[in-house]
């Protein structure tokens, strides 16, 4: 019997294993955190974004483990090589490097078809380093892939397999033409240097990592969770989002308590009014979904004030990121 694809399962099929899926993903994120120094919050965010199938941007100077986080995350999921695509972008990067070269044989017949195998459209997890250094042609392709999960072959839209996208940048530029792409990354998380407060740990962990690399060892591959677990979690949560009770109650009434929702609204309005934070309508809805995913992953479902910490990752500039890192805990009464 053919196994049903995770994205075709029903709520009734997923419900019995939902708690075990959640437990596996939690074991996965905590296990992976053991191989880094002070990166657990970033790994937690990566898991939330992966379950929500929302792209996550890692921001930080070179040498702060951005690429290493993604590579170990990929390894720990047990992904096959054909399911993963990574690339460092420059302003000279051509579309053929990301979505595949033109098939010359097809072109002779008048068809503009790309050989996409091994490129971003056929990967299930992608990592794009220095994403904001890409040119306008690449930006337009990425927007279509992120927004609609498709790309064009000879003018015809084709679905992509990509479900999880991580990107990294040393800095977030302020160029206006990048605004649309920046807005697709609801969460932008800083990967900061840890040497000031964790010098000894950094040396010890760094030496272990160098040893693992030299000996071709990957002890972080522990079979705690796989990509299908993330896909099943996404499917399960979206089926919950779509559900309504006979008396007309939807997801917000069932899983987002009134007092926490009021706090969510207050925090967003405060940040927009006082700090001129830009929060588009699209981002507001995406953030709701991410809050629900975090609540399910960490505590089983109902959104709490603790989940509102995600608002600290809405910054668009280094100044906003630093501000929100300090201000959101204060607004939540944690500082």
N, C-alpha and C positions, 0 to 999 in steps of 0.2 A: 504494500500500500504506500502511495506517495505521501510524504510528510507535508502537512499544510504549512505554507509560508507564514511566518509570524504576523505579517501585515494582513492576513486573511482570516485570522482567528476571531471568534466571537467572544463577547463578554462572558458568556456561560462557559466557554472553553478555557478562558484565561483566569477566571475567578479562583478556581481551586489552587492554582500554582502562583498566584500573584504575590503572596507573602513570602514564598520561598525565592521567587525572583528578586524581590526587594532585599532579602537577606543576602543573596549571592552578590548583588551589586554593592551592598554595604561592606561585605567582606573584601571585595575587590578594591574599593577605594581606600580602606584602612590598611590593607596589605601593601598596596602600592606606596602609600605614604611613608612606609618604613625605609624606603630607599632614597629619601630626600631629606634635606634639612629645612624645616619650617615651610614646607610646600603643601601641607595637608589642605589648607583652605582652597588652594588652586586646584588640587586634584578633586576636591568636593565639587567645585564649580564645573570642572570638566565632565564629571559624571552627570550633574544636573543638566548641563547643556546637551550632552549626548543623548540622554533619555528624552529630553524635550525636542531633540533634533533641531536645535537652534545653534547657529555658529557662535563660537567663542573666540575672542581676540585676546591674546597674551601680549602684554606691553612691558618692555623693559630693556635695559642696556644689554649689550653682548655679554655672554658668560654668566647669565642668571638662570640657566636651566630650562629655558623655554622649549627648545628643541628636544632636550632630553626628557622632559615631561611627556611630550607627545609620543616620542618613540617608545618609551617604556609603557605608556598607556596602550599603544598599539600592540606591543609584544605581549603584554599581560592579557589582552583580549584573545590572543591566539590567532590573530588574523593571518590569512595566507597572503603571500606577496601580491597576488593579483587583486586583492581587496583593498590595497593601500596605495596611495599616491602622495608624494611629497615633492615640492619644488620651491626653489628660492627665486622670487620674481625680481626683475629689473625693468627699467623703462625700455629695454631692448627686447624683452621677452615677446615672442611671437605666439599667436593662437595655436599654431601647430605643436608647440611645446606643452601646451596645457590640455587641449582637446584632440590632438592628433593631426598628423600631416594629411594633406590631400591625397586621395587615392588616384594615382596617375592613370591607371587603366580605366577607372570610372570617368575620369575627366575627359579622356579621349572619346567617350560615348556621350559627352555633354552633361554629365552628372557631377555635381560638386559635393562629393562624399568624403568625409574624413575617416581615417583608420583610427578609431578611438580606443582600441584595445590597449590596456596598460596606461591609459591617461585618466584624467579626473572623472570623465563621465562613467567609466566602468569600475571605478573604485567605490568601496562602501564607506571608507574613512579617508579623508584627505587632510593634508597639512600644507598650507601655503605660507612660506616665510617671507617677510618683508612685503606683505601684500599691497601696501599703499605705494610701492614703487612701480607698480604695473602701469601700463599705458591705457588709453581710452578703449582700445579694441578689447583688451583683456578685461577691463572693468565691466564693459557691457555684457561679455560672456558670463562673468562671475555673477552679475546681478540676476541674469536669467536663470542660472543654475541654482542660486540660493533662493530666489523668490518662487520659482515655478518648478524646480527640480527637472529641468529639461534643457536641451540645447538643440540647435538647428542643424539638420542634415539636408542639404539641397533645398533649403527653404521650408522644410517640414520639421515640426517639433518632435524630438525624440526624448523619451524619459531617461534620466540618469539613475544610476544605482546609488549615488552618493547619499548617505544618511547622516553622517557625522563630519562636521568641518571645523577644524581648528586653524587659526591663523596667528601669525606673530608679526610684531613690528618693534623696532627700536624706539620709535616715536610715532605719535599720531599726528599727521600733518593737518593743517587748517585750510588746505585748498578747497574751494567751493565745489569743484567738480567731483571731489571724493565724498561729498556729503551723503549721497544716496547709499554708497557702499558702507560708510561708517554707521549709518542708521540701521543697517541690517544686522550689525553686531550689537544686540541689546546689551550684552554684558562685555565689559572691557576690564580685564583684570591685570594688575601690575605684578610682574615677577621681579622682586627687588633683591638686591644683594643682602646676604645674611651674615657677612663676615664680621661686622661690628659687634654683634651680640652673640654670635655662635661660631667664633673663630675655630675653637678646638674641634667642635662637631663637624664643621665644614671640611677641615683637613682630613679627619678620620673617614668621613663618608666619601670625600673625593678620592682618597687613596683606594678605598674599596671599589669604587666605580671604575677607576683606572685598571685595577686588577681584574675585575670582571671582563672588561673590554679586551685586555691583553690575552686572557685565557678563554675568550669566547664563551663566557658563562652568562646566563640570564636568570638568576634566581628569582626575579620578580614575576616570572611566568609560572603561576601557581594554580592555574585552572580554577580560579574563583568564580569568574563570570565570563561570558563571551558576547559577541555582538548580537546574537539572537536574543539574549536576555534583555539587552537594551531595546531592541526592536519590539519585543513582547511588552515591555514596560510602557513604551510609547503608545502602542496599540491599546493596551488596557486603560491607560489614563485618558486617551482621546475618546474611547467608548464611554468612560465615566463622564467626561465633559459633555457628551451629547445626550446623556440620560436626563429625563425629567420625571418627577414623581407625578402620580395621578392628580395631585392638587396644584400642579404647575410649578413646583420648585425645581430650580436648576442647580448647576454646580456651585454658583456663588452662595446660594441660600444653604446648601448642604455642607459645604467645605470651607467657607470663608466667614467666620463669625462676624457679626455686625460691628463689634467694637474693634476688631482687628482691621476690618475693611475701612472703617472710619479713620483709623490710624494710617493706613496705607494712603488714603486720599489726602490726609493732612500732611503727611511727609512729602508726597509728590508736589502738592501745591506750595508748600513752604520752600522747597528747593527751586521750583520754577520762579516763584515770586522774589525770594531773597537773593538767590544766587544765579538767576538767569539761566538755569539748567534747561536745555532743550529736550523735551520729551514729546515725541510725535504721538499721534493717536495710535499708530501701528505699534510703536514701542510699548505703549501702555498696555495694550492687549497681550503682546508677547510676554511682557513682564508678569502679567497675571498668570499665564501658563507656567512660566518658570517658577513662580512662587508655589504654585500647586505641586509641581514636580518635586521641588525641594521638600515641601511638607510631606509628601507621600514617601519620599526616599528616607528622610531622617526620622519621621515620627508616625508614618502610617496614613496620613491623609489630610487632616484638618490644619489649615494655615494658622500659624501662631505669630506672635510679635517677633520671635526669633527669626522667622523666615524673611521678615522685612529687611534683614541685613543685606539682602541682594541689592537694595537701592544704593548701596555704597559702590556698586560697580557700574553705575550709569554715566560716569564722567567721560567727556569727549576729549579733554585736553589734560596735560600733566597737572595743571593747576586745579582743574575740577576733580581729578582723581585724588589728589592729595587732600583737597577740601572735604570730599565725601568720605574719605577714609577716617577723618576725624569727626565730621559733623553728624553722620548718620547714627553712630552709637550714642552721641549726645542727645539727639532728637528722640532716640528710643529709650533714653534714661539709663543707658549702660555705662555712662562715663561721668 
